[in-house]
Amino acid sequence: MLSFLASFLGCDSPPPAPACEDGDELVFVTSAITFSRQENGISDGFDLDETVSTAGGTTGCGVADFTSPLGEPGIDNSFANLLPVLEATEAQAVESLIAQAIASGELLMLWRVRGIQSSESDDCVQVEGFRALGAPLVGNDGLLLPEQTFALDPSVPAVQAQGSISDGRLFAKDLEVELPVQIFSTYIPMVLHGAQIEFSLPNEHGPSSGRLAGGVETAIIQEVADGENVDDALSGIVAALLAYHADLEPDTSTGECQQLSFTVNTTLLPAFIWEE
């Protein structure tokens, strides 16, 4: 049902984040992307709405939040509830398609962190996200090789935010990240509103882990599901799933949530940016 278009875009450029102190710079490339799943109420993700919601409760449109593997409550990742159903359809091949897009250079996401005073703890760093161009080098396993140099796509505006580092992990929020996707053979721009990222900083010791999450507008998904090339029964299933699992941005008049929380896990490698 759902497959990623090989692309990474930033939405309209936000105002530049306040500058942090001068310091070191790190660049890393996303080498793998997988959906964050849930098991027995446990899931990776963030508390995007800063509220712990329970099933049938008054917040989060009554959709129960998850608990993180570390025991943190309020984790918003309602898309994980849809995955078992979606993966019985065209979505079953999504993660392999993402891997192919990364290896071919069609989906190259770069992150640059500036103003690093300490790679273990720093309360102010500059975070930028880019799309890169070109065919990357891959190993015999088909995965990206580390420490490659990438050229930036000048047609795509950067995602910018102020972030922080704690215990060697980078954190930033209030991002608007656009991930064009393919749903039912139609390409659409899926925007992650109020997105948050958390990455362990890449180093010479190999890949590091990360996650990216935000809210996706249900109307965009439903609009495509209602298209003429989609089976009517499947369209109805999507509508029911979205109505039951939407958990962010309740409408002020109807109380119905207009967004679905969405989380992906990522693997990162150290990289460089080619500057003209």
Sequence and secondary structure as in RCSB ss.txt:
>XXXX:A:sequence
MLSFLASFLGCDSPPPAPACEDGDELVFVTSAITFSRQENGISDGFDLDETVSTAGGTTGCGVADFTSPLGEPGI
DNSFANLLPVLEATEAQAVESLIAQAIASGELLMLWRVRGIQSSESDDCVQVEGFRALGAPLVGNDGLLLPEQTF
ALDPSVPAVQAQGSISDGRLFAKDLEVELPVQIFSTYIPMVLHGAQIEFSLPNEHGPSSGRLAGGVETAIIQEVA
DGENVDDALSGIVAALLAYHADLEPDTSTGECQQLSFTVNTTLLPAFIWEE
>XXXX:A:secstr
 EEE S  EE S           EEEEEEEEEEEE  EETTEE  B TTS    TT SSGGG   BB TTS S B
B THHHHHHHHTTTGGGGHHHHHHHHHHHTSS EEEEEEEES SSEEEEEEEEEEEEES   B TTS B SSEEE
EE TTS  EEEEEEEETTEEEEEEEEEEEEEEETTEEEEEEEEEEEEEEE  BTTB EEEEEEEEEEHHHHHHHH
TSTTS HHHHHHHHHHHHHH  EEE TTT  EEEEEEEEEEEEEEEEE   
